[in-house]
Amino acid sequence: MRAIFSVLGLLVVVAIVGLLAKKQLSAGVAPATPANAPAGVVVPAGTPRQQVQQFEQAVQGAMQAPRDLPDEGK
């Protein structure tokens, strides 16, 4: 009897995790931006690979050169 309840409990947990995973995966697609979107909305251009490259270039451009270490002997 105890084993039956254990198996049923495990099946319930697996079913809940499966439903949550399915819901999470189905929400992974971004909605399309409408053509009449407000002026503040930026529509990404290019493929995902191109978007990643553009982001990396923006990060590299925003990075500052390292500062010189102060002289401690003075």
Secondary structure as a PSIPRED ss2 file (coil, helix, strand):
# PSIPRED VFORMAT (PSIPRED V4.0)

   1 M C   1.000  0.000  0.000
   2 R H   0.000  1.000  0.000
   3 A H   0.000  1.000  0.000
   4 I H   0.000  1.000  0.000
   5 F H   0.000  1.000  0.000
   6 S H   0.000  1.000  0.000
   7 V H   0.000  1.000  0.000
   8 L H   0.000  1.000  0.000
   9 G H   0.000  1.000  0.000
  10 L H   0.000  1.000  0.000
  11 L H   0.000  1.000  0.000
  12 V H   0.000  1.000  0.000
  13 V H   0.000  1.000  0.000
  14 V H   0.000  1.000  0.000
  15 A H   0.000  1.000  0.000
  16 I H   0.000  1.000  0.000
  17 V H   0.000  1.000  0.000
  18 G H   0.000  1.000  0.000
  19 L H   0.000  1.000  0.000
  20 L H   0.000  1.000  0.000
  21 A H   0.000  1.000  0.000
  22 K H   0.000  1.000  0.000
  23 K H   0.000  1.000  0.000
  24 Q H   0.000  1.000  0.000
  25 L H   0.000  1.000  0.000
  26 S H   0.000  1.000  0.000
  27 A C   1.000  0.000  0.000
  28 G C   1.000  0.000  0.000
  29 V C   1.000  0.000  0.000
  30 A C   1.000  0.000  0.000
  31 P C   1.000  0.000  0.000
  32 A C   1.000  0.000  0.000
  33 T C   1.000  0.000  0.000
  34 P C   1.000  0.000  0.000
  35 A C   1.000  0.000  0.000
  36 N C   1.000  0.000  0.000
  37 A C   1.000  0.000  0.000
  38 P C   1.000  0.000  0.000
  39 A C   1.000  0.000  0.000
  40 G C   1.000  0.000  0.000
  41 V C   1.000  0.000  0.000
  42 V C   1.000  0.000  0.000
  43 V C   1.000  0.000  0.000
  44 P C   1.000  0.000  0.000
  45 A C   1.000  0.000  0.000
  46 G C   1.000  0.000  0.000
  47 T C   1.000  0.000  0.000
  48 P H   0.000  1.000  0.000
  49 R H   0.000  1.000  0.000
  50 Q H   0.000  1.000  0.000
  51 Q H   0.000  1.000  0.000
  52 V H   0.000  1.000  0.000
  53 Q H   0.000  1.000  0.000
  54 Q H   0.000  1.000  0.000
  55 F H   0.000  1.000  0.000
  56 E H   0.000  1.000  0.000
  57 Q H   0.000  1.000  0.000
  58 A H   0.000  1.000  0.000
  59 V H   0.000  1.000  0.000
  60 Q H   0.000  1.000  0.000
  61 G H   0.000  1.000  0.000
  62 A H   0.000  1.000  0.000
  63 M C   1.000  0.000  0.000
  64 Q C   1.000  0.000  0.000
  65 A C   1.000  0.000  0.000
  66 P C   1.000  0.000  0.000
  67 R C   1.000  0.000  0.000
  68 D C   1.000  0.000  0.000
  69 L C   1.000  0.000  0.000
  70 P C   1.000  0.000  0.000
  71 D C   1.000  0.000  0.000
  72 E C   1.000  0.000  0.000
  73 G C   1.000  0.000  0.000
  74 K C   1.000  0.000  0.000
